Amino acid sequence: MTKEQFLNETPFSLNYDYSKDSTYVYNNPNNGTERGSLSKEYRTKEGKVLISDHLLNIEKIGNKMITGYTFILDSKIVKKIRFEDMVEFTSA
């Protein structure tokens, strides 16, 4: 997947995530004037979104990867995801 597809809120899966019923999507607030967040979407077998859950806040969007963070029990967890690991979701 490309950076442009990510910024255009194209749903994607990760090539190392074995969950077949979920995808991820970037939430781009105010057309990119603010940093957004990453949500996880739980889907039916037909590809319809059942529920969306906040996953990470986006700290940085680089040319090759994004950097996101969240807090768990007062500890900051940082996750980097490469664009090449993102696989564009195509409906069933």
C-alpha positions in Angstrom: 0.0 0.0 0.0 1.2 3.5 -0.6 1.3 6.5 1.7 -1.3 8.3 -0.5 -3.7 5.3 -0.1 -3.2 5.4 3.7 -3.9 9.2 3.8 -7.0 8.7 1.7 -8.4 6.4 4.5 -8.2 3.2 2.4 -8.9 0.2 4.7 -6.1 -2.3 5.0 -4.9 -5.4 6.7 -1.4 -6.2 7.8 0.5 -9.0 6.1 1.6 -10.4 9.5 -1.8 -10.2 11.2 -3.6 -13.5 10.9 -7.1 -12.1 11.7 -9.4 -12.7 8.7 -12.3 -10.6 10.1 -10.6 -7.3 10.8 -9.0 -4.4 8.9 -7.5 -1.1 9.9 -8.2 2.5 8.7 -6.6 5.9 9.2 -9.0 8.5 10.6 -7.9 11.7 8.9 -9.3 14.7 10.8 -9.9 18.0 9.0 -8.3 16.7 5.8 -4.9 16.2 7.3 -4.5 19.5 9.2 -4.2 17.6 12.5 -2.7 14.2 13.3 -5.2 11.4 13.2 -5.7 8.0 14.6 -5.8 4.4 13.6 -8.9 2.3 14.1 -9.5 -1.4 13.9 -12.6 -2.5 12.0 -14.3 -5.8 12.8 -16.0 -7.1 9.7 -18.5 -9.8 8.6 -17.5 -12.5 6.2 -19.1 -10.4 3.4 -16.8 -7.4 4.3 -19.4 -5.2 6.1 -18.0 -3.2 9.0 -19.7 -4.3 12.3 -17.8 -2.1 14.8 -14.8 0.2 14.7 -12.5 0.6 17.7 -9.8 3.2 18.4 -6.4 1.6 18.3 -3.5 4.1 18.1 -2.9 7.8 18.0 -0.7 8.8 15.0 2.5 10.5 16.1 4.3 10.7 12.7 3.6 9.8 9.1 6.9 9.3 7.2 7.7 8.3 3.7 8.1 4.6 4.6 6.2 4.1 7.8 3.8 5.5 10.4 4.5 5.8 14.1 1.6 5.4 16.5 1.2 5.3 20.2 -1.3 4.4 22.9 -1.2 4.2 26.7 -1.8 1.0 28.7 -1.7 1.2 32.5 0.2 4.5 32.4 2.8 3.2 30.0 3.3 4.6 26.6 3.4 1.9 23.9 4.9 2.9 20.5 4.3 1.0 17.3 5.8 1.5 13.9 4.1 0.1 10.8 5.6 0.1 7.4 3.5 1.0 4.3 4.9 -2.1 2.6 3.3 -4.3 5.3 -0.2 -2.8 4.7 -2.3 -4.7 2.2 -5.2 -2.8 0.7 -8.6 -4.3 1.7 -10.8 -5.4 -1.2 -14.4 -6.3 -0.4 -15.4 -9.9 -0.7 
